Amino acid sequence: MTPSDIAVKLSARKIPLPSEVVGNVHTRNQSEIKRGWNRNTVVKILKNETYLGYVRNGTLRKVSYKSKKILLVPHEDWVIKKGMHEPIIDEETFKIVQEQIKSRTGVRKKKYDWLLKGIIQCKECGKKLSVLPAKQKSGKIIFYLRCNTYATATHLKLCTSHNNNLEKVTNIILETIKERCKNFLEESKYINIASTTKNNLLCRKNMLKNEILSLEKRLNDINNKIDKLYDDKCSGLLNEEDFFRIYQRSNEQKMILTQKINDLKEDEEKETDGIDIYKIVANFVKQKEITREMLVSLVDKIELSEDKEITIYYKFNALNMNMVKNDNKENIDKVC
């Protein structure tokens, strides 16, 4: 069976996902929908050498202690120790499976680079949109947007294709952003916005700072609680069963708080002053040809809905302030 066929079988039998078994479902984005099995999850399990009785270390590394970015380490650089626990599959079967996976794996000949790559996402499921080339009878290649949830698990019907002409969607988005920037730069509007923006930014920064301090205090209290629990366990005041039960609950709260603090710190870094916004917006309006770098500096994310409505979220509060939701229903309906 192919990995996709296996995923269909597992979903039909309602087998729990790995994320549900290990208990890290809370890391799922609130806007995302619950997904079932897909080929990537199946392949990841089939290629996992842990089931051979191996222990693997050094598979990931951080860029630096200042960054949360994690890089994958090449397989040949992993530290692998054999015979660390009882295997559940023999090496001969494992090698046969790897050969079957390798024989079915195609190499993508072309990687497409497009302006909205990584910025535009599905409004319904929160997944990024990718592009799919379609060759016309005339020989011309037209690119269409496609939801990745739909592409990876079509059989589950968790989302729709969101099939839209990439060129038309891109043109509408750029026109909308330029119009928003022009309105921002109109002197009468800018004076009013600039005066309120600085106050709003200062207020926003103070709110974020206070919230971070509050969460850090709660996190410190939990750490102290965990330390006391360990002391009580060692002194015999707390039995082992109660210790692990309370410890697990406290540790889960700690993980959630840590994630919230990191998210708030990212929001704090995004805040800037009005003059920087003015320069970026002015530069965007002046340029005839928009580059990806310019778009990323101005736009946080773009959502495309199933009924072809577009919503643009700017990185600066001044551009989002007093802004009517960008449905542009009349324009978007022209996208096909």
Secondary structure, DSSP 4 states (H G I P E B T S, - for coil): --HHHHHHHHHHTTPPPHHHHHT-GGGS-TTSPP----HHHHHHHHT-GGGGT-EEE-SEEES-TT---EEEPPGGGSEEESSSS--SS-HHHHHHHHHHHHHHPPPPS-----TTTTTEEETTT-PBEEEEEEE-TTS-EEEEEEEHHHHH-GGGT-S----EEHHHHHHHHHHHHHHHHHHHHSHHHHHHHHHHHHHHHHHHHHHHHHHHHHHHHHHHHHHHHHHHHHHHHHHTSS-HHHHHHHHHHHHHHHHHHHHHHHHHHHHHHH---HHHHHHHHHHHHH-SS--HHHHHHHEEEEEE-TTS-EEEEESSHHHHTTPPP---HHHHTT--
